[in-house]
Amino acid sequence: MQRAEEKMERLENRMKQRLRVCVATCNRADYSKLAPIMFGLKAQPELFELEVVVLGSHLIDDYGNTFRMIEQDEFDIGSKLHTIVRGEDEAAMVESVGLALVKLPDVLQRLAPDILVVHGDRFDALALATAAALMNIRILHLEGGEVSGTIDDSIRHAISKLAHYHAVCTRSAESHLIAMCEDHSRILLAGCPSYDKLLSAHQRDDYTDIIKAWLGDDVKEQDYVLALQHPVTTDIKNSIKIYELMLDALISFKKRTLILFPNIDAGSKEMVRVMRKKGIEQHPNFRAVKHVPFDQFIQLVAHAGCMVGNSSCGVREAGAFGTPVINLGTRQTGRETGENVLHVRDADTQNKIYHALELQFGKRYPCSKIYGDGNAVPRILKFLQSIDLAEPLQKKFCFPAVRESISQDIDHILETQSALAVDLGGTNLRVAIISMKGKVMRKYTQPNPKTYEERIELILTMCKQAIADAVHLNCRILGVGVSTGGRVNPQEGIVLDSTKLIKEWSSVDLRAPVSRALHLPVWVDNDGNCAALAEKKFGHGSGVENFVTIITGTGIGGGIIQHGELIHGSTFCAAELGHIMVSLEGPECSCGSHGCIEAFSSGLALQREAKRLHDEDLLLVEGMSVNNKEQVNAVHLINAARLGNRKAEGVLRTAGTALGVGIVNILHTVNPSLVILSGVLAQHYVTPVQQVISQRALSSTRDIKVVTSDLEEPALLGAASMVLDYATRRTY
């Protein structure tokens, strides 16, 4: 309490003093994002003291000497740093970073800002963040956490690691920074500052004058193309090829086009050569320019018939107006986009780009506000005011909790990393040694005892035997995974309540006694969830983001993988798929209800129907026999159906339909891209399930793939995967 009061007192004292904020801008693009913040800072001189540093391509004539627009906006530029080494290749970019690092210390030392505001993912911004971090100056990074398809990603994330505070545009970007171990309390979901100006200024009355000034008196709104293509520094040769194809497509398209020169990245010189070789600057349908003032550029984007290229403006700002965009190549791969963007990632022919122009030109899409709502600047200014300069400067990272790593010695490297997998079934208790690749190195099977004490004792005995054998098999046991029937709390390793088949198995702490006896970490989960994990690591679910696994055996169970993660639910009973009701009047289920899938389609349900038919002398047909000692079961029913028994066929048809209807409900609830049928009955159900889906599912889900599992031991493999995934990914 006292610490909180002290912090509040410090903040109150700080707010009485002006915060010295240095905004550094490197090029025309980042100034469009920084200018709204600079205006906001300048408008509150009682709270902020603004210093402006200009560097990078702002000061180069070939790129429009764009520092002049900063002066026209009546900002006092404290320092102009010539930091660009010409050459427009990879070496020149590196040398430019080095030159900036040589010049920045004197400027930052003289200005002594409380905080430096840096934007985006340019190499100049990396130099700024590096210099400020090493000089113990706090950094606010704008637009971190985003994803794109070039070296910009690496630079952006590197700046985020150096920055102390973050103002992001989207919820996804915020999540990415948290995943990168940044402190959530120092991340502001603000939106894009340029949207503050976009959403308020794009409906100017003089937009037609602006269009005519840049494109000619005969050009009308939505009847011109805006082209802006930059080099991709990690694939310069291909990006130049795409640029050439884009120009050819635009020439053939025969619409007036305003094309901006590329930025100063490596490869830009070659792109300009291509443009001049094709005579673009003299072509009657083209206007080639180095720079357009941002307020006029907004109007040109808002009223264009189409925008083409790979600029982030196309996937960000253009969406605010619903302007159709054609995004070429991989430079913006991973960016969040609105429906106005048509991607041509493999832009390898002129015809592809031309066809995209035909599809997009003149369309209008709903306005998108993915990147902002027009209130970013007030949020950022308030965030700046909340910064406590008395807090320690050293930033802290919020690492997820991980267990102590396994030591890496030569024996460890040479051994096969493996897991002990335990499967507690209704009949048998099985233990297996399973390798990282899913190979069952050795398996042990014993009848499952009826009491808790006997069961725990047998588990430990079998596991100790397996650990001893693992030495001779050259396997290093990383941990123990347990698959069991019933409802399980995997976080605590407790079986909350079990199936009727496993008696004395409720409110059982499995993790503690097994871990204590074996000195190994232990994971526990429901057998259905384990089957899903097995498919995710070793089966059809490998690499699939969203799928459902359904076990068809003695009972019906399963697991749901959503966005690559297993769904447990709030009370750990998610994916109790066997107890989805498919009939109000169906047979009684083991759960006490009626009409569940399990009551129709499980092995026990088929056994019940087989006994009924046998008692009525309706089961056996020619070629079948059941001796007096043999118990009638599902196998007899399946054989009778195979031999033409209409009654048995009807039972299987009903069972398959019930399972199919349940799966249709699952498709309509979680919308997976794949359904995997596992267990002994899977092959008998796959065809009827597919038929029910085609007849009863919504049209949008009828093409969902249904397959049978190829895994022979899903429960054991799933139990092992809990251990093996932890050993490699450190998360579960």
Disulfide bonds with the S-S distance in Angstrom:
none
